[in-house]
Amino acid sequence: MTSITRNFARNLARSLVISLGGAALLALAAPPAQAQRVVPKLGILCPLGYVDMLNGTCSTLGLMNYTVQPTNGLPCPEGWMNVGGRYCRKK
């Protein structure tokens, strides 16, 4: 195994550990679900009913209040529906 391959494998493993640790912290730090007019943009799309504000947030422009929560890569819980943008919305 060459040094380039070893460095690549080590960096890949380090990145994976950091990514998984960050996802775990995000899951622990997620606030309880509440109605939000503005939510952080978690992916490339905003959730259904939200408009991209081009500053890292998505907004309903004050027209609606939705109760949303991040999916954290898991299916939406019972009583919630997936609205895209890595969010679930309470039915």
N, CA, C and O of each residue as an XYZ file, in Angstrom:
364
protein
N       0.857     -1.180      0.000
C       0.000      0.000      0.000
C       0.895      1.232      0.000
O       1.800      1.350      0.825
N       0.643      2.125     -0.906
C       1.471      3.324     -1.006
C       1.068      4.326      0.075
O       0.010      4.208      0.694
N       1.925      5.300      0.281
C       1.637      6.310      1.312
C       0.412      7.138      0.931
O      -0.332      7.580      1.807
N       0.194      7.353     -0.372
C      -0.978      8.113     -0.812
C      -2.248      7.354     -0.468
O      -3.220      7.945      0.002
N      -2.247      6.045     -0.701
C      -3.416      5.221     -0.386
C      -3.662      5.191      1.118
O      -4.807      5.282      1.562
N      -2.591      5.065      1.907
C      -2.737      5.060      3.375
C      -3.302      6.393      3.858
O      -4.201      6.414      4.699
N      -2.784      7.507      3.333
C      -3.284      8.822      3.734
C      -4.743      9.000      3.353
O      -5.534      9.540      4.126
N      -5.099      8.537      2.143
C      -6.493      8.635      1.706
C      -7.403      7.837      2.641
O      -8.441      8.337      3.076
N      -7.014      6.601      2.949
C      -7.827      5.750      3.826
C      -7.949      6.363      5.217
O      -9.028      6.333      5.809
N      -6.873      6.914      5.740
C      -6.896      7.529      7.067
C      -7.785      8.767      7.064
O      -8.568      8.962      7.994
N      -7.677      9.607      6.032
C      -8.509     10.802      5.949
C      -9.982     10.451      5.759
O     -10.857     11.120      6.309
N     -10.257      9.410      4.987
C     -11.635      8.965      4.784
C     -12.236      8.482      6.101
O     -13.371      8.830      6.428
N     -11.492      7.693      6.847
C     -11.973      7.207      8.133
C     -12.187      8.366      9.103
O     -13.182      8.385      9.827
N     -11.285      9.314      9.128
C     -11.408     10.473     10.001
C     -12.645     11.296      9.631
O     -13.378     11.745     10.512
N     -12.878     11.494      8.334
C     -14.042     12.245      7.879
C     -15.339     11.547      8.283
O     -16.300     12.198      8.693
N     -15.361     10.230      8.166
C     -16.551      9.470      8.527
C     -16.854      9.604     10.011
O     -18.008      9.798     10.393
N     -15.834      9.504     10.848
C     -16.024      9.641     12.293
C     -16.531     11.038     12.633
O     -17.433     11.185     13.457
N     -15.964     12.058     12.010
C     -16.387     13.439     12.266
C     -17.825     13.638     11.796
O     -18.612     14.283     12.489
N     -18.181     13.094     10.629
C     -19.535     13.242     10.096
C     -20.548     12.570     11.001
O     -21.592     13.148     11.302
N     -20.251     11.355     11.436
C     -21.180     10.641     12.314
C     -21.298     11.336     13.665
O     -22.385     11.400     14.240
N     -20.191     11.851     14.168
C     -20.230     12.583     15.434
C     -21.053     13.853     15.311
O     -21.817     14.195     16.213
N     -20.895     14.555     14.192
C     -21.673     15.772     13.959
C     -23.153     15.470     13.846
O     -23.974     16.223     14.369
N     -23.516     14.380     13.173
C     -24.925     14.000     13.042
C     -25.509     13.649     14.404
O     -26.657     13.987     14.694
N     -24.727     12.974     15.241
C     -25.207     12.633     16.584
C     -25.421     13.891     17.419
O     -26.406     13.989     18.150
N     -24.508     14.851     17.316
C     -24.678     16.098     18.053
C     -25.887     16.876     17.560
O     -26.613     17.470     18.357
N     -26.108     16.875     16.247
C     -27.270     17.558     15.690
C     -28.562     16.933     16.201
O     -29.519     17.639     16.520
N     -28.583     15.612     16.275
C     -29.779     14.927     16.769
C     -30.025     15.254     18.236
O     -31.172     15.418     18.651
N     -28.965     15.350     19.020
C     -29.114     15.663     20.439
C     -29.466     17.127     20.663
O     -30.168     17.461     21.617
N     -28.983     17.997     19.787
C     -29.178     19.429     19.969
C     -30.456     19.946     19.322
O     -30.780     21.126     19.455
N     -31.188     19.078     18.622
C     -32.402     19.527     17.937
C     -33.437     19.976     18.966
O     -33.733     19.241     19.908
N     -33.986     21.172     18.790
C     -34.985     21.652     19.732
C     -36.284     20.885     19.575
O     -36.511     20.261     18.538
N     -37.151     20.919     20.600
C     -38.433     20.241     20.470
C     -39.242     20.864     19.336
O     -39.075     22.039     19.010
N     -40.113     20.067     18.748
C     -40.895     20.542     17.612
C     -41.834     21.660     18.039
O     -42.505     21.559     19.066
N     -41.878     22.712     17.257
C     -42.776     23.829     17.497
C     -43.056     24.508     16.153
O     -42.336     24.296     15.178
N     -44.094     25.312     16.116
C     -44.444     25.981     14.868
C     -43.341     26.965     14.491
O     -42.925     27.783     15.312
N     -42.869     26.884     13.246
C     -41.786     27.747     12.792
C     -42.158     28.411     11.476
O     -42.666     27.767     10.558
N     -41.899     29.689     11.403
C     -42.034     30.416     10.145
C     -40.719     30.438      9.389
O     -40.714     30.569      8.165
N     -39.595     30.311     10.102
C     -38.263     30.291      9.495
C     -37.516     29.083     10.041
O     -37.481     28.862     11.252
N     -36.920     28.300      9.145
C     -36.138     27.131      9.544
C     -34.800     27.170      8.820
O     -34.703     27.752      7.740
N     -33.754     26.554      9.402
C     -32.471     26.483      8.702
C     -32.590     25.604      7.466
O     -33.321     24.613      7.474
N     -31.884     25.957      6.418
C     -31.872     25.164      5.193
C     -30.874     24.028      5.400
O     -29.671     24.271      5.497
N     -31.366     22.782      5.470
C     -30.512     21.633      5.763
C     -29.947     20.970      4.521
O     -28.916     20.303      4.603
N     -30.580     21.131      3.388
C     -30.113     20.513      2.146
C     -30.107     21.545      1.038
O     -29.927     22.739      1.280
N     -30.307     21.067     -0.188
C     -30.331     21.999     -1.312
C     -31.728     22.549     -1.565
O     -31.890     23.539     -2.278
N     -32.749     21.899     -0.975
C     -34.127     22.344     -1.146
C     -34.730     22.746      0.193
O     -34.296     22.282      1.247
N     -35.731     23.609      0.139
C     -36.489     23.960      1.328
C     -37.673     23.008      1.457
O     -38.099     22.423      0.461
N     -38.217     22.842      2.671
C     -39.401     22.006      2.835
C     -40.592     22.586      2.068
O     -40.622     23.775      1.753
N     -41.560     21.737      1.778
C     -42.778     22.143      1.097
C     -43.468     23.252      1.880
O     -43.686     23.115      3.084
N     -43.815     24.344      1.213
C     -44.469     25.470      1.873
C     -43.511     26.567      2.303
O     -43.942     27.615      2.786
N     -42.207     26.337      2.132
C     -41.185     27.311      2.519
C     -40.490     27.853      1.271
O     -40.413     27.175      0.246
N     -39.991     29.070      1.370
C     -39.280     29.736      0.277
C     -37.829     29.925      0.693
O     -37.544     30.312      1.827
N     -36.913     29.651     -0.231
C     -35.482     29.832      0.032
C     -35.181     31.327      0.123
O     -35.436     32.073     -0.822
N     -34.637     31.762      1.263
C     -34.322     33.174      1.473
C     -32.901     33.522      1.011
O     -32.469     34.666      1.150
N     -32.181     32.553      0.470
C     -30.824     32.731     -0.064
C     -29.807     33.174      0.981
O     -28.758     33.716      0.633
N     -30.107     32.950      2.256
C     -29.147     33.248      3.327
C     -28.988     32.057      4.271
O     -28.574     32.217      5.420
N     -29.322     30.858      3.776
C     -29.206     29.658      4.601
C     -30.462     29.361      5.398
O     -30.456     28.466      6.243
N     -31.540     30.091      5.147
C     -32.793     29.829      5.831
C     -33.929     29.675      4.823
O     -33.822     30.083      3.666
N     -35.021     29.073      5.298
C     -36.238     28.920      4.516
C     -37.356     29.547      5.325
O     -37.398     29.387      6.545
N     -38.269     30.263      4.665
C     -39.314     31.006      5.363
C     -40.671     30.770      4.714
O     -40.757     30.515      3.513
N     -41.732     30.857      5.516
C     -43.095     30.816      4.982
C     -43.559     32.224      4.639
O     -44.709     32.419      4.244
N     -42.683     33.198      4.783
C     -42.967     34.615      4.526
C     -44.095     35.136      5.419
O     -44.809     36.071      5.059
N     -44.238     34.515      6.585
C     -45.228     34.966      7.566
C     -46.645     34.545      7.259
O     -47.571     34.950      7.962
N     -46.842     33.736      6.217
C     -48.190     33.354      5.831
C     -48.726     32.159      6.617
O     -49.927     32.088      6.876
N     -47.882     31.243      6.992
C     -48.306     30.028      7.688
C     -47.342     29.716      8.825
O     -46.197     30.169      8.832
N     -47.820     28.943      9.775
C     -46.981     28.380     10.826
C     -47.058     26.869     10.701
O     -48.132     26.291     10.867
N     -45.943     26.223     10.411
C     -45.897     24.774     10.341
C     -45.066     24.262     11.503
O     -44.100     24.903     11.915
N     -45.446     23.104     12.031
C     -44.640     22.442     13.037
C     -43.775     21.435     12.303
O     -44.267     20.414     11.823
N     -42.482     21.727     12.217
C     -41.548     20.870     11.492
C     -40.406     20.449     12.397
O     -40.120     21.095     13.405
N     -39.758     19.353     12.019
C     -38.562     18.881     12.727
C     -37.646     18.223     11.705
O     -38.122     17.675     10.711
N     -36.332     18.272     11.939
C     -35.392     17.631     11.011
C     -35.583     16.114     11.006
O     -35.937     15.524     12.027
N     -35.349     15.490      9.858
C     -35.480     14.035      9.772
C     -34.256     13.327     10.337
O     -34.357     12.189     10.796
N     -33.107     13.986     10.308
C     -31.839     13.390     10.763
C     -31.561     12.072     10.061
O     -30.963     11.168     10.644
N     -31.997     11.960      8.800
C     -31.732     10.760      8.019
C     -32.629      9.581      8.348
O     -32.413      8.486      7.829
N     -33.631      9.775      9.195
C     -34.543      8.704      9.588
C     -35.923      8.955      9.002
O     -36.233     10.080      8.612
N     -36.772      7.901      8.934
C     -38.141      8.121      8.477
C     -38.896      9.010      9.463
O     -38.546      9.077     10.641
N     -39.923      9.684      8.981
C     -40.726     10.546      9.859
C     -41.486      9.695     10.875
O     -41.932      8.597     10.542
N     -41.641     10.181     12.110
C     -42.391      9.436     13.119
C     -43.885      9.361     12.763
O     -44.352     10.058     11.863
N     -44.606      8.525     13.467
C     -46.052      8.393     13.297
C     -46.721      9.745     13.516
O     -46.412     10.438     14.486
N     -47.631     10.126     12.627
C     -48.331     11.400     12.749
C     -47.605     12.563     12.083
O     -48.052     13.707     12.167
N     -46.498     12.276     11.427
C     -45.716     13.292     10.724
C     -45.594     12.881      9.261
O     -45.677     11.694      8.946
N     -45.397     13.849      8.359
C     -45.193     13.524      6.951
C     -43.926     14.207      6.441
O     -43.556     15.291      6.893
N     -43.276     13.548      5.492
C     -42.057     14.083      4.915
C     -42.428     15.204      3.940
O     -43.216     14.995      3.018
N     -41.853     16.401      4.151
C     -42.129     17.547      3.283
C     -40.893     17.970      2.498
O     -40.855     19.069      1.946
N     -39.890     17.114      2.446
C     -38.675     17.408      1.701
C     -37.759     18.346      2.463
O     -38.086     18.798      3.560
N     -36.620     18.631      1.877
C     -35.657     19.526      2.521
C     -35.124     18.965      3.822
O     -34.622     19.709      4.665
N     -35.231     17.638      3.994
C     -34.791     16.938      5.217
C     -35.625     17.295      6.431
O     -35.114     17.315      7.551
N     -36.907     17.577      6.222
C     -37.828     17.924      7.305
C     -39.078     17.063      7.284
O     -39.493     16.586      6.227
N     -39.681     16.862      8.456
C     -40.992     16.248      8.615
C     -41.931     17.321      9.166
O     -41.515     18.186      9.937
N     -43.214     17.255      8.758
C     -44.208     18.212      9.260
C     -45.327     17.449      9.932
O     -45.769     16.406      9.449
N     -45.780     17.984     11.057
C     -46.875     17.359     11.803
C     -48.143     17.409     10.965
O     -48.468     18.442     10.380
N     -48.866     16.276     10.908
C     -50.096     16.193     10.117
C     -51.215     16.949     10.792
O     -52.331     16.993     10.275
